[in-house]
Amino acid sequence: MENKKIIIDVRTPEEYVGGCCAESINIPLNEIEKRVDEIKKMNHPIILCCASGIRSGQATAFLKSLGIDCQNGGSWVEVNNTINKN
């Protein structure tokens, strides 16, 4: 898959199990810093999402500051809708 993107949902595990993008990975915002090495090994562009886009925006800014190719997708519902359209 040349255009593969990794979706990371930064909500809490409790929020995540209540609904999420089908192929997303749950890495809560408070774990992002500890899991940078794991994220760097993903070797694909990353889309971050959460409930509203605020936490994913924080995670995006942090990861971009480390040179990681990522973008804030906003809410997981928006990301899910975008994926299902393609």
SERO-4910 file (N, C-alpha, C, O; in steps of 0.05 Angstrom, whole numbers):
BEGIN
 pado doro    nc1    nc2    nc3   cac1   cac2   cac3    cc1    cc2    cc3    oc1    oc2    oc3
  Met    A     17    -24      0      0      0      0     17     25      0     29     32     21
  Glu    A     20     38    -23     37     61    -24     26     85     -8     41    100      3
  Asn    A      0     88     -7    -12    111      6    -21    105     34    -38    119     46
  Lys    A    -10     84     46    -19     76     73    -13     98     93      8    110     93
  Lys    A    -33    103    110    -29    122    132    -36    108    157    -54     90    158
  Ile    A    -22    115    178    -27    104    205    -45    124    219    -40    148    220
  Ile    A    -67    114    231    -85    130    247    -80    124    276    -83    102    285
  Ile    A    -72    145    291    -68    142    320    -90    159    334    -92    183    330
  Asp    A   -105    146    350   -126    158    366   -114    164    394   -106    145    408
  Val    A   -113    189    402   -100    196    427   -119    199    451   -112    209    472
  Arg    A   -144    189    448   -163    190    470   -156    168    491   -138    151    486
  Thr    A   -169    169    513   -165    149    534   -175    122    524   -192    121    506
  Pro    A   -165    100    535   -175     74    528   -206     72    531   -219     58    515
  Glu    A   -216     84    552   -245     83    557   -261     97    534   -281     86    525
  Glu    A   -251    119    525   -264    133    503   -261    117    477   -280    115    462
  Tyr    A   -238    106    473   -232     91    449   -251     67    445   -261     62    423
  Val    A   -255     52    467   -273     28    464   -302     36    459   -318     20    451
  Gly    A   -309     61    465   -336     71    460   -342     76    430   -365     81    423
  Gly    A   -321     76    414   -323     81    385   -297     92    374   -284    108    387
  Cys    A   -289     81    351   -263     89    340   -262     83    310   -280     69    300
  Cys    A   -242     93    296   -237     85    268   -228     56    268   -213     47    285
  Ala    A   -238     42    249   -233     13    248   -204      5    248   -197    -14    262
  Glu    A   -187     19    234   -159     11    233   -140     29    249   -116     31    244
  Ser    A   -151     43    269   -135     61    285   -121     46    308   -128     24    316
  Ile    A   -100     59    318    -85     50    341    -90     69    364    -90     93    360
  Asn    A    -95     59    387   -100     76    411    -73     80    426    -63     62    438
  Ile    A    -63    105    424    -41    113    441    -50    138    455    -48    160    444
  Pro    A    -59    136    480    -68    159    494    -48    182    495    -24    177    495
  Leu    A    -57    207    495    -40    230    494    -18    229    516      5    236    510
  Asn    A    -25    219    540     -5    219    561     16    197    557     35    195    573
  Glu    A     13    180    536     33    160    530     50    167    505     70    153    499
  Ile    A     42    188    491     56    194    465     86    198    470    102    186    455
  Glu    A     94    213    489    122    219    494    138    193    500    160    190    490
  Lys    A    126    175    515    140    150    522    142    131    498    159    113    498
  Arg    A    125    135    478    123    115    456    133    127    430    127    116    408
  Val    A    149    148    431    160    161    407    176    141    390    173    141    365
  Asp    A    192    124    402    208    105    386    190     86    371    195     80    347
  Glu    A    168     77    383    149     60    370    136     74    347    132     63    325
  Ile    A    129    100    351    116    116    330    135    121    307    126    119    284
  Lys    A    160    126    312    180    131    291    183    106    274    188    109    250
  Lys    A    180     83    285    184     58    270    160     52    251    162     33    235
  Met    A    139     67    253    115     61    236    120     67    207    107     56    190
  Asn    A    139     85    201    148     90    173    126     97    153    129     90    130
  His    A    105    109    162     83    118    144     74    145    155     77    150    179
  Pro    A     62    161    138     50    186    148     29    179    170     15    159    167
  Ile    A     27    196    190      9    190    212    -13    212    213     -8    235    211
  Ile    A    -37    202    218    -60    220    223    -68    216    252    -73    193    260
  Leu    A    -69    238    267    -77    236    295   -105    246    298   -114    265    285
  Cys    A   -120    233    316   -147    242    321   -154    238    351   -140    224    365
  Cys    A   -176    250    359   -186    248    386   -216    254    385   -229    247    366
  Ala    A   -227    265    406   -255    272    406   -261    297    390   -281    298    376
  Ser    A   -245    318    393   -251    343    381   -228    354    363   -233    372    347
  Gly    A   -204    344    367   -181    354    352   -162    369    370   -140    376    361
  Ile    A   -169    374    394   -151    389    412   -128    372    421   -105    380    418
  Arg    A   -133    349    433   -111    331    442    -95    321    418    -70    320    420
  Ser    A   -108    315    396    -92    306    373    -75    329    362    -54    324    350
  Gly    A    -84    354    365    -68    377    357    -43    379    374    -22    386    364
  Gln    A    -46    374    400    -23    375    418     -3    353    410     21    358    409
  Ala    A    -13    329    405      4    306    398     18    312    371     41    306    368
  Thr    A      3    324    352     14    330    326     37    350    329     59    346    317
  Ala    A     33    371    344     54    392    348     79    379    360    101    385    352
  Phe    A     75    362    380     98    349    393    113    331    374    137    332    372
  Leu    A     98    314    359    111    295    341    125    310    318    147    302    309
  Lys    A    112    331    307    125    347    286    151    359    295    170    362    280
  Ser    A    151    367    321    176    380    332    199    360    332    222    368    334
  Leu    A    193    334    330    213    313    330    218    303    301    234    285    297
  Gly    A    206    317    282    210    310    254    193    287    243    199    276    222
  Ile    A    172    280    258    155    258    249    133    268    231    121    289    236
  Asp    A    129    255    208    110    262    188     82    256    198     74    233    199
  Cys    A     67    277    206     40    272    217     23    296    213     32    318    207
  Gln    A     -3    292    216    -22    314    214    -45    309    233    -51    287    241
  Asn    A    -58    331    241    -81    329    259   -106    325    242   -113    341    225
  Gly    A   -119    302    246   -143    296    231   -168    306    244   -190    304    232
  Gly    A   -166    317    268   -190    327    283   -203    304    298   -190    287    310
  Ser    A   -230    305    297   -244    284    312   -243    257    298   -240    256    274
  Trp    A   -245    236    314   -243    209    302   -267    205    283   -264    190    264
  Val    A   -289    218    289   -313    214    271   -307    226    244   -314    214    223
  Glu    A   -294    250    243   -287    262    217   -267    244    202   -271    240    178
  Val    A   -247    234    216   -228    216    203   -242    191    193   -236    183    170
  Asn    A   -259    180    208   -274    156    200   -290    161    175   -291    145    157
  Asn    A   -304    184    175   -321    191    152   -303    195    127   -311    186    105
  Thr    A   -280    207    129   -262    212    107   -252    185     96   -251    181     72
  Ile    A   -245    167    114   -235    141    105   -257    125     91   -251    112     70
  Asn    A   -281    126    101   -303    111     89   -312    123     62   -325    108     46
  Lys    A   -305    148     56   -311    160     30   -292    150      8   -299    150    -15
  Asn    A   -268    143     17   -247    135     -3   -248    106    -11   -232     97    -27
***
